[in-house]
């Protein structure tokens, strides 16, 4: 893709900071030369498979044998703690992300919604910081086979992680796949406020019972509202927009129309984590290895590098592909200057021997 001189000059400033941060976070995992080679391969193979790089890709796969899942998770958490110390707005979104997999070894896989010809995948629960600085604070791989049914177990692990980060869970936002009785009853028993998107069959019979309203909030006009008790124990809230679309969600207790539109807007803001997942999938490096652990390490490394881009983007407007190309150029400049210093040093040594 063609790049102008202006783009190179504008991007030159952040490269050194980004590379320094990457080397600092991963210094305990690999030697500098190995880390540089792996980083170069990941940046070149972004959005595609390592195998397209040939020998360089195979060497990167072998390097993954020396990297553990917990080491990469530790690096992600260290970066998250650094950002938390520098921010006051600590609103976070918690969401699940599943990546389809076709491995025979199912020990690290979970049951997911059928996607791309498989119902198995590598699932993660992420803690994502909203606000001006947006970043994945933590990524927890999930190995439970049925996430919705084992929601209680997953939430207990999540609560422990939040405690370790100094965060307190105030409200849970969840997609419609978690609009099941087991999840709702668990959240009610915990006394947590929640907003769970309702499935269409939950509210379609109430569509003719909405009360007319006229509320304008956050750029959206609402013309219909209804709040009824659901058999799960939660309250089912329905809002009709001015364009005819209907929003349905489950909440802990009864709300009026003003409270409902505020919750709807809060749920919309939570979609920042979905945009982050799109950026992750745009960058995520893939492999054709039969080792599912290596695939998980690749996914976590992709989270980490996308996090670095999120940080850079908080103070410099730069697109993802520009970020990757700039880092590659920085690595090449670093290698060429290092080789040049090596040649100068070898010439000095040779002149000393000759004399």
Secondary structure by P-SEA (a helix, b strand, c coil): ccccaaaaaaaccaaaaaaaaaaaaacccccaaaaaaaaaaaaaaccccccccaaaaaaaaaaaccccaaaaaaaaaaaaaaaaaaccccbbbbbbbbbbbbcccccccccccccccccccbbbbbbccccccccccbbbbbcccccccaaaaaaaaaaaaaaaacccccbbbbccccccaaaaaaaaaacccbbbbbcccccccccccccbbbbbccccccccbbbbbccccbbbbbbbcccbbbbbbcccccccaaaaaaaaaaaaaaaaaaaaaaaaaacbbbbccccaaaaaaaaaaaaaaaaaaaaaaccccccaaaaaaaaaaaaaaaaaaaaaaaaaaaaaaaaaaac
